[in-house]
Amino acid sequence: MKTLVRICLVIALVGTARAAQAAGALPRTPPEAQGVSSAAMLEFVNFLDQQIEGMHSVMVVCHGQVIAEGWWFPYDAQHNHVLYSLSKSFTSTAVGLAVAEGKLSVDDEVLKFFPDDAPPDPGNNLKQMRVRDLLTMSTGHQDEPPTAPDAVSAKSFLAQAVPHLPGTHFKYNTAGTFMQSAIVQKVTGQTVLDFLGPRLFEPLGIEHPVWDTNFQGVSLGGYGLRVRTEDIAKFGQLYLQKGRWNGKQLLPVEWVAMATAKQTSNGSNPKSDWNQGYGFQFWRCRHNAYRGDGAFGQYCLVMPDQDAVVAITSGVKDMQAVLNVIWDKLLPAMQPRKLKLKPDTAASKQLTEKLSHLELRPAQGSETSPVASKILNRKFAFPDNDRKIESVALSTSDSGKTLTLTARMDGKEVTIPCGYREWKKGRAPLLGGRLAQFPDEPTAGTFAWPTDDTCVIKLCAYETPFHTTFTLTFAGDQVTLDSEANVAFGPTKRPQLIGGGNN
């Protein structure tokens, strides 16, 4: 059955890819046609799959052609993925387009755009802060202003102390990117999402981008954008082509050069890709590359010397480790000039097979347990807790091949199907996470019984970097709930909950 589902999925993806090709998708060729061996690509993908926990997608573009692409199921080509700070590179692009249209200058003072939000007595440093300083993360702040959607605003940003002269002190500053978004909206009358629509998203064939806003309706800028993996690759390809797309100059060459050059120093460690300098919301990298990136491993890596782009989405703890794999496994296989290699049928077949069967590891254990018959269809209630989980229940309608998790949270009932040794798809809030930020997500579930009294349920919100593992341990009328996320802005393990069962 699983094989049949895979075949149907491949057929659907082929049809979708053909339709996308007509709509402006990047062209595809075998790696050898672009001077890269399938064997080297296979080694690269195998290393990502086996050594980097939390990969979600990878796409490699060489000389303008996609030579490898894969998604770790339940992630797929059609769904958007949360970009986190990779959003920043798109925001700075909006600034560049607004500059090109004469709506502002990078040397404009920030206070100029928000006179009503300025503090009563702005200091000299704040008065000297320019758009350029926002772009280069050198606003002069020692502490970053608030960034949460319900707190970030021009007013909160301008109220923050500016102890350093702008332009002299690198400080990663997501609120500063919000200010770029707010300035674009101020001078154009459109959010950056709407402003980029006809200027970037539509020409590149980026469909259905989503960008969260703050409480005032301003796109968050520094994060909050969702697009597909191929959209990330197209964005990188646009920059690699110096702003040109399908014969049209979408972004000025001069802006691309400034945005991707080292504008400010941010460290001296030669082995760190976070110490190579910073441009206009782009990081400089080793090997003369540059990138936009986001929390937990969202990458748009541009390699000019190799005429290549790598797009990756993931949920990883060690972001440098992913870049190291690119430098160690992929970079040596690439040629600066377009050369053709002889076809390698065997390696090409292995690569295709590998890329089409990538999958997040499902829950491990048995399909059922002697305890299952005693706990199925019973509700286990929990005392009041800060996660607002009121109760959980497990049920099945197909002799245990699928378990349905029903959780009541904050007065609402959530039902998620979970497959044994396979991922079943549904929708749910991000259980165990920031419910207000992710209230309704495409979610896939899987379950297994590692021991007779323990059921493990893994949930993957597959437009986000987040997977959550729930471990339910049953003892008579009692259940113990432990939960752990793969990645988080803080502790990944949540406090244990103990509940009681009702017949």
C-alpha positions in Angstrom: 0.0 0.0 0.0 2.8 2.4 0.9 4.5 1.7 -2.4 1.3 2.4 -4.3 1.0 5.7 -2.4 4.5 6.6 -3.4 3.9 5.8 -7.0 0.7 7.9 -7.1 2.7 10.7 -5.4 5.4 10.6 -8.0 2.8 10.6 -10.8 1.2 13.6 -9.2 4.5 15.4 -8.7 5.5 14.8 -12.4 2.2 16.3 -13.5 2.6 19.2 -11.1 6.2 19.7 -12.2 5.1 19.9 -15.9 2.4 22.4 -15.1 4.9 24.4 -13.0 7.5 24.3 -15.9 4.9 26.0 -18.1 4.4 28.6 -15.3 8.1 29.5 -15.2 9.7 26.8 -13.0 13.4 26.3 -13.2 14.5 23.9 -15.9 15.8 20.4 -14.9 18.7 18.4 -16.2 20.8 15.4 -15.0 23.8 16.5 -12.9 26.3 15.3 -15.6 24.8 17.8 -18.1 26.1 20.6 -15.8 29.4 19.0 -15.0 28.5 17.4 -11.7 28.6 13.7 -11.2 25.5 11.9 -10.0 27.8 9.8 -7.7 29.0 13.0 -5.9 25.4 14.3 -5.6 24.3 11.0 -4.2 27.1 11.2 -1.6 26.0 14.7 -0.7 22.3 13.7 -0.3 23.2 10.6 1.6 25.3 12.6 4.0 22.5 15.1 4.6 20.0 12.2 5.1 22.1 10.1 7.4 24.2 12.7 9.3 22.0 15.8 9.6 18.9 15.2 11.7 16.0 17.4 10.7 16.4 17.9 6.9 13.2 18.9 5.1 14.2 19.8 1.6 17.1 20.4 -0.7 17.4 21.8 -4.2 20.7 22.3 -6.0 20.8 24.6 -9.1 23.9 24.6 -11.3 24.3 26.9 -14.3 20.6 27.7 -14.1 19.4 24.1 -14.1 18.0 22.1 -11.2 20.3 19.0 -10.9 18.9 17.5 -7.7 15.8 18.1 -5.6 14.2 16.2 -2.7 11.8 16.5 0.2 11.7 14.5 3.3 8.1 13.3 3.5 5.7 14.6 4.8 7.4 17.8 3.5 6.7 18.2 -0.2 7.3 20.5 -3.2 3.8 22.1 -3.1 3.7 23.4 0.4 5.3 26.6 1.7 7.8 26.5 4.5 8.4 29.0 7.3 11.6 31.0 6.4 12.2 32.8 9.7 15.1 35.2 9.1 15.6 34.2 5.5 12.6 36.6 5.2 15.1 39.4 5.8 16.7 39.0 2.4 13.3 39.4 0.7 12.6 42.6 2.8 15.9 44.2 1.8 15.0 43.4 -1.8 11.8 45.4 -1.4 13.9 48.2 -0.1 16.1 48.0 -3.1 13.2 48.1 -5.5 11.7 51.1 -3.6 15.1 52.9 -3.9 15.2 52.1 -7.6 11.8 53.7 -8.0 12.9 56.8 -6.2 10.7 56.4 -3.2 13.6 56.6 -0.6 17.3 56.5 -0.3 19.6 54.3 1.8 21.0 57.5 3.3 17.6 58.8 4.5 17.4 59.2 8.3 15.0 56.7 9.9 13.3 59.3 12.0 12.2 61.1 8.8 9.6 58.4 8.1 8.0 58.3 11.6 7.9 61.7 13.2 4.8 60.9 15.2 6.5 57.8 16.7 9.7 59.5 17.8 10.5 59.8 21.5 10.1 63.3 22.9 13.9 63.9 23.0 15.6 61.6 20.5 19.3 61.4 21.2 22.0 62.3 18.7 22.7 58.7 17.7 19.1 58.0 16.9 18.9 61.1 14.8 21.9 59.9 12.8 20.5 56.4 12.2 19.9 55.8 8.4 18.2 53.2 6.3 21.6 51.9 5.4 22.2 51.1 9.1 19.0 49.1 9.2 20.2 47.1 6.2 23.6 46.3 7.6 22.5 45.5 11.2 24.5 48.4 12.5 21.8 50.6 14.0 23.8 51.4 17.1 21.7 49.3 19.5 23.2 47.3 22.3 20.0 45.5 23.1 17.6 44.4 20.3 14.2 46.1 20.4 11.0 43.9 20.8 10.3 41.6 17.9 7.1 39.7 18.8 4.1 40.5 16.5 2.1 42.0 19.3 4.9 44.3 20.4 7.1 45.3 17.4 6.3 48.7 15.9 8.1 51.8 14.8 7.3 53.4 18.2 8.8 50.5 20.2 11.9 50.5 17.9 12.5 54.2 18.2 12.1 54.1 22.0 15.0 51.7 22.4 18.3 53.2 23.6 21.0 53.7 20.9 24.3 53.8 22.8 26.5 53.3 19.8 27.0 55.6 16.8 25.1 54.0 13.9 27.3 52.3 11.4 30.0 51.3 13.9 28.5 48.4 15.9 27.2 45.2 14.3 24.2 43.8 16.3 21.8 41.3 14.8 18.5 43.1 14.8 15.2 41.6 13.6 13.3 44.7 14.7 15.6 46.7 12.3 14.3 44.6 9.5 10.7 45.3 10.6 11.6 49.0 10.2 12.6 48.4 6.6 9.2 46.8 6.0 7.5 49.7 7.8 9.4 52.2 5.7 8.5 50.5 2.5 4.8 50.5 3.6 5.0 54.1 4.5 6.4 55.3 1.2 4.5 52.9 -1.1 1.2 52.5 0.7 1.6 48.7 0.4 2.9 46.0 2.7 6.2 44.4 1.5 4.1 41.3 0.5 1.9 43.3 -1.8 4.7 45.6 -3.0 6.8 42.6 -4.0 3.9 40.9 -5.8 4.2 42.4 -9.3 7.9 43.2 -8.9 9.3 39.9 -7.6 6.9 37.2 -6.8 4.9 37.2 -10.0 7.8 37.5 -12.4 9.6 34.6 -10.6 6.4 32.5 -10.6 6.3 32.5 -6.8 2.7 31.6 -6.0 0.8 32.0 -2.8 3.5 33.6 -0.6 2.3 34.3 2.9 3.7 36.9 5.3 2.6 37.5 8.9 2.0 41.0 10.1 2.3 42.9 13.4 -0.7 44.2 15.3 -0.8 47.2 13.0 -1.0 45.2 9.7 2.7 45.8 8.8 4.5 42.7 7.4 7.0 41.6 10.0 9.9 41.9 7.6 12.5 40.1 9.8 10.5 36.8 9.7 7.0 35.5 9.0 7.4 34.8 5.2 6.5 31.4 3.8 7.3 30.2 0.3 8.2 26.9 -1.3 11.7 25.4 -1.7 11.8 26.2 -5.4 10.8 29.8 -4.7 13.9 30.1 -2.5 16.0 28.7 -5.3 14.5 31.1 -7.8 15.2 34.0 -5.4 18.9 32.9 -5.2 19.1 32.5 -8.9 17.8 36.0 -9.5 20.7 37.3 -7.3 23.2 35.1 -9.0 22.0 36.5 -12.3 22.6 40.0 -10.9 18.9 40.9 -10.8 18.0 39.7 -14.3 15.2 37.3 -15.0 13.9 36.1 -18.4 15.6 38.9 -20.2 14.3 41.6 -17.9 16.3 43.5 -15.2 14.0 43.2 -12.2 16.5 44.5 -9.6 19.3 46.9 -10.4 22.8 45.4 -10.8 24.2 48.0 -8.5 21.8 47.0 -5.7 22.7 43.3 -6.0 26.4 44.1 -5.8 25.9 46.3 -2.6 23.4 43.9 -1.0 25.7 40.9 -1.3 29.0 42.6 -0.6 30.6 42.9 2.8 29.2 46.1 4.2 30.2 45.5 7.8 32.4 43.2 9.8 30.9 40.7 12.2 33.7 38.5 13.5 37.1 37.0 12.7 36.7 33.2 13.0 37.8 31.9 9.6 35.9 28.7 10.1 32.5 30.3 10.9 30.1 31.3 8.1 28.7 33.8 10.6 32.0 35.7 10.8 32.6 36.5 7.1 30.9 39.9 7.0 27.3 41.2 6.4 25.7 42.9 3.5 22.2 44.3 3.1 20.4 41.4 5.0 22.7 38.8 3.4 25.5 37.0 5.1 28.8 36.6 3.5 30.2 33.0 3.5 33.4 31.2 3.1 34.4 30.3 -0.5 33.2 33.7 -1.8 29.6 32.7 -1.4 26.7 34.6 0.3 23.4 33.6 1.7 20.1 34.5 3.3 19.3 32.2 6.2 16.7 31.6 8.9 16.4 29.9 12.3 16.7 26.1 12.4 18.3 25.9 8.9 16.4 27.7 6.1 19.0 28.6 3.5 19.3 30.4 0.2 23.0 29.9 -0.6 24.5 31.6 -3.7 27.9 30.4 -5.0 29.0 32.8 -7.8 32.3 31.0 -8.4 30.4 27.8 -9.1 27.4 29.4 -10.8 25.2 27.6 -8.3 22.4 28.0 -5.8 21.5 25.7 -3.0 18.0 26.0 -1.3 17.4 24.1 1.9 14.6 24.0 4.5 15.1 22.1 7.7 14.7 21.9 11.5 18.3 21.5 12.7 20.0 22.5 15.9 23.4 23.1 14.3 23.2 25.4 11.3 26.9 25.5 10.6 26.9 21.7 10.3 24.7 21.9 7.2 26.9 24.5 5.5 29.9 22.3 6.3 28.3 19.4 4.4 27.9 21.8 1.4 31.5 22.8 1.5 32.9 19.3 2.2 30.7 17.2 -0.1 29.1 19.5 -2.8 31.6 22.2 -3.5 34.4 19.9 -4.6 32.1 18.3 -7.2 31.2 21.6 -8.9 33.1 23.2 -11.8 33.3 27.0 -12.3 32.7 26.6 -16.0 29.9 24.6 -17.6 31.3 21.2 -18.6 29.4 18.1 -19.6 30.3 14.7 -18.1 29.4 11.4 -19.6 26.1 10.1 -18.4 26.3 7.7 -15.4 23.1 5.6 -15.7 23.7 3.5 -12.6 24.6 6.5 -10.3 21.8 8.6 -11.8 19.2 5.9 -11.1 20.5 5.6 -7.5 20.3 9.3 -7.0 16.7 9.5 -8.4 15.7 6.6 -6.2 17.2 8.2 -3.1 15.7 11.6 -3.7 12.2 10.1 -4.3 12.3 8.1 -1.1 13.4 10.6 1.5 11.3 10.6 4.7 11.4 11.8 8.2 11.8 8.8 10.5 8.4 7.7 11.8 7.8 6.6 15.4 9.6 3.3 16.2 8.0 0.3 17.9 5.2 -2.2 17.6 1.8 -1.7 15.9 -0.1 -2.5 19.1 0.2 -3.5 22.7 -1.8 -5.5 25.3 -2.5 -2.1 27.0 -4.1 -0.7 23.8 -7.5 -2.4 24.3 -7.7 -0.9 27.8 -6.9 2.7 27.0 -8.4 3.2 23.5 -11.5 5.5 23.5 -10.8 6.6 27.0 -10.3 10.3 27.9 -7.4 11.2 30.1 -7.8 14.6 31.8 -5.0 16.8 33.1 -5.0 19.4 35.9 -4.7 23.0 34.8 -1.3 23.7 33.1 0.4 26.5 31.3 0.2 24.6 28.0 -3.6 24.5 28.3 -3.8 20.8 27.5 -7.0 19.7 29.1 -7.3 16.1 28.0 -6.1 13.5 25.4 -7.7 10.3 24.0 -6.6 7.7 21.5 -9.0 5.9 19.2 -8.9 3.6 16.1 -11.3 2.6 13.4 -9.1 0.2 11.5 -7.8 -2.3 14.1 -4.9 -0.1 15.2 -3.3 0.6 11.8 -4.2 4.3 12.4 -4.6 5.9 15.7 -6.5 9.1 16.1 -5.2 11.5 18.7 -7.9 13.7 20.2 -6.6 16.5 22.4 -8.6 19.2 24.0 -6.6 22.4 24.3 -7.8 25.8 25.6 -11.4 24.8 25.2 -11.0 23.5 21.6 -10.8 19.9 20.4 -8.1 18.9 18.0 -8.1 15.6 16.1 -5.0 14.3 14.4 -4.7 11.0 12.5 -1.4 9.0 13.1 -0.2 6.2 10.9 1.9 3.2 11.9 5.3 3.3 10.1 3.8 6.1 7.8 2.7 9.7 8.2 -1.0 10.5 8.0 -1.9 14.1 7.2 -4.4 16.4 8.8 -4.6 19.9 10.3 -4.0 21.0 13.8 -2.4 23.8 15.9 1.2 23.4 16.7 0.7 21.2 19.8 3.2 22.0 22.5 4.4 25.1 20.7 3.3 28.7 20.2 -0.4 28.2 19.6 -1.1 31.8 18.9 1.6 31.9 16.2 0.7 28.6 14.6 -3.1 28.1 15.3 -3.9 25.9 12.3 -1.1 24.0 10.5 -0.9 21.2 8.0 0.2 18.4 10.3 1.2 14.8 9.8 1.2 12.1 12.6 2.8 8.7 13.2 2.6 6.4 16.2 4.2 3.2 17.6 4.4 1.2 20.9 8.0 1.0 21.9 7.0 -0.9 25.1 3.7 -2.5 26.3 2.7 0.5 28.4 4.1 3.3 26.2 2.7 4.9 23.0 4.9 7.4 21.1 3.2 9.9 18.8 5.3 12.1 16.5 3.6 15.1 15.0 5.1 17.2 12.2 3.8 20.6 11.3 5.1 20.3 7.7 5.1 24.0 6.8 7.2 24.8 9.8 10.6 23.5 11.1 8.8 21.9 14.1 8.2 18.2 15.0 6.9 17.2 18.4 7.2 13.8 20.0 4.6 12.9 22.7 5.3 9.9 24.9 2.2 8.6 26.7 2.9 6.1 29.5 -0.1 4.3 30.9 -0.4 2.8 34.4 -4.0 1.7 35.3 -6.1 4.8 35.3 -3.1 7.2 35.0 -1.2 8.6 32.1 2.1 10.4 32.1 2.6 12.8 29.1 6.2 13.8 28.1 6.8 16.0 25.1 9.8 17.2 23.3 10.3 19.3 20.2 13.1 18.8 17.7 14.0 22.5 17.9 12.7 25.6 19.8 13.5 29.1 20.8 14.3 27.9 24.3 14.0 24.4 26.0 12.9 21.6 23.7 11.5 19.5 26.6 8.2 20.6 28.2 7.2 19.9 31.8 5.7 16.5 32.4 1.9 16.2 32.8 0.1 13.5 34.8 -3.5 12.8 34.1 -6.3 10.5 35.0 -8.6 8.3 32.9 -12.3 8.3 32.6 -14.4 5.4 31.4 
